[in-house]
Amino acid sequence: MNLLYLVTIACFIFALKFLSSPATARRGNQIGAVGMVIAIIATLLKSGVHITWLMVIGAGIGGAFGALGARRVKMTAMPQMVALFNGVGGGAAALVALAEFHKLAPGGGRIQGDVSVAILLSALIGAVSFSGSLIAFAKLQELLSGRPITYPGQKIVNGVLFAACIAAGIAILTGAEHSWLLWALVAGASLFGVLFVLPIGGADMPVVISLLNAFTGLAAAATGFELENNVLIVSGMLVGASGTMLTLLMGRAMNRSIANVLFGAFGQVSTGAAGPSANGASNSVRSATADDVAVMLAYASKVVVVPGYGMAVAQAQHDVRALADILEAKGVEVTYAIHPVAGRMPGHMNVLLAEANVPYPQLKEMDEANAEFGRTDVALVIGANDVVNPDARNNAGSPIYGMPILNVDQSQAIVVLKRSMNPGFAGIANPLFLNPKTVMLFGDAKDSVARLAAGVKQL
């Protein structure tokens, strides 16, 4: 049994290693799935485990839901699915904690201290992850407003609620092993999860998803301690550690400290004095036709594609790849500039472009891409907004000031594909669109890119 669990742990570690690169992510998923199958089979074969029809039905329902959800979900809805599946993991950890407490508490005598602590942590963190992930899902799915939802005294309410949850946990640890106390803790933690995510704006969802993912990993690890299951402990800590590291990286990419993330002070669009915007900005937007832009692209030496959420919504990644193939056939160098928080989850753009079989070496992370914009003839911005907003660099009065961005304004020419002049998720105007070097190509991104490909092919 321990040997099978060791194989499972090795699979999870190798899966995480392969998932660190889009070029090997598919293999990583496959290895992780094999490890999970081994873990499930080994657990069912463990001595003392009696397989019941309820377990079979539950596994069937869960497996069918996961398979259908993963296969049917559109790539634009992938962040919502990640949030939902992450929440399910946290909820499962909280339910296991309730079940273990119900089994152990009435058995006479005190629950051992280490098991009691594990149960409380699993219930508390799992409930926060569950409810918080559901709110993140609702925001991403636009069931709730993507803008920050705030009210007076919010931080005080959150602090009092969290303190009450901790007090209930301390009471249980000191001997008051009553079921209603643990239920109250779970209910309070679930409410805290809701209030924790509500004030966070949609533009900050990559940070939130990473943080909630870390919470779920920690809850799973705590569950492993209460069940004395090594696979749960190791896999939970892998998720918790990687999720924490990813949260720090996403926070840095959004110019937000981890304390800013944890205490809910971010995602709120603040007002400030307007500062100087991008150099040379005019007062009007210049629009262009697809034929005009096709000429610019066909006679360029280097084109950098900057994908954003608009490309995901339009499902234009395959058309972008087709356009790049046509340009490369004409001798144009084409690369892709990827901002860490472009889209609605970490790696969203990488996943979309990998689906379209874009060669991985052409995907340039922010630092590498920024070094190339100075020698770029045309920057083709497809649905990106806040991650290319020069106010983050030039305007101290902007809510996103200090956030690292893709310096597309350093290119010789900029083409922005958008449906309209509506601002991005941060809700602020982008002076890049007024830059004299910028032309706007309005319309659906998929249709616009297809027209560009047809125009370039004719030249």
C-alpha positions, 0 to 999 in steps of 0.5 A: 500500500505504501509503495502504491502511495509512493508511486502516486506521490511521484506521479504528482511531483512529475505532473507538477514539473511538466505542468510548468511549461505549456509545451509539456502540460498535456503530458503533465495532466496525463501523469497526474491523472494516472497518479490519481487513479492509482491513489483511488484504487489503492485507497479502496483496496486498503484494509478496513475500507468497505466499498458500498453502493453509495461510494460507487454512485458518488464516484460515478456522479463525480467522475461524470460531472468532471469529465463532461464539464472538462470536455464541454466547457469553452476555453473562455469559461476555463477560469470559471471551471477552475474556480468551481473545481477548486471550490469543490475540493475545499468543500470536500475537505470541510465535509470530511472534517465534519464527518471525522468530528462526528465519528470521533467526538461522541466516542468517549474521551477527548479527541487527540490534540493533533487530530483535533487541530487538523479537523479544525484547519480542514473545516476552516480553510476548506469552507473559506475556499469553497464559498470564496471559489463560488463567488469567484465563479459567479463573478467570472460567469457574470452572475455577480458584478465583476466590479468590487462589491463593498460596504462601510465597515467591511474590514471590521466585519470580516475581522470580527467574523474571522475572530469568532471562527477562531474562538469557536476553534479554540473552544473545541480544542479546550474541551467543548467538543460539541457538534454545533460549535464545529457547524458554527465554525464552518458556517462562519468560515463560509460566510467569511469566504463570501465576504472575502472575495466580494470586494475583489474586482474581476481584473484581480481574479488571477490572484484570487484563483491562485490564493484560493487554490493554495487554500484548498491545498492546505485544507487537503493536507490537513485532511490527510493528517486527520485521516493519516493518509500520506498521499493527501498530505503530500499532494495537499502541500504540493498544491498549497506551496505551488499555489502560494508561490503562484499567488506571490508571482501574480501579486507581483505582476499586478503590483500588489503585495501579499498583505494587500491580497490577504486583507481584501484591500485590492481590486477597488478602483480608487480615484486620484489626480490625473497625471501625465499619460502616454507621451504624444497622446492625441485627443482622437482615436484613429480607426483603420480598415482590415485592408490598411492593417493587412498592408502594415503587417505584410510589409513588416519585418517583425510583428508581435501579437499581444493576446488578451481576454478579447481573443479568448471571448472571440475564440480567435486563437486558431485564426491568429495562428493562421494569420501568423503562418501566412506572415511567416511564409512572407518572411515576417518574424512573428512572436507572442507577448504574454502578460502573466495576468492576461485573461482571467486566470494564470496561463490563460493565454498560454493555454489558448495558444497551445490549443491552436498549436502555436510553437512554444518558443514563439511565446515570450514572457513579459520581460523578454517581450518588453526587450523586443518592442523597440525593434518591433514594426507592428504590435498587434493587440488583440483584446488586451487592455489593462496589461498594455495601459501606459498609465501604469507606467506614466500616470501616478494618479492611475489606480494601476500605477506601478503595475508591470505592463507590456510596453507595446507603445515602444513599437513603431506601429500599434494595431488594436483589435477591439469591439468598442472603446469600452474600458477593460476590467479595471474600468479605466481609460487607456491612453494607448488608444489615443497614441498617434502610432495607434490605429483601431480595428473595431469588430469581433476579433475572430472576424477581424483576424480572418479578414486580416489573413485574407488581406495579407494573402492577397498581397 
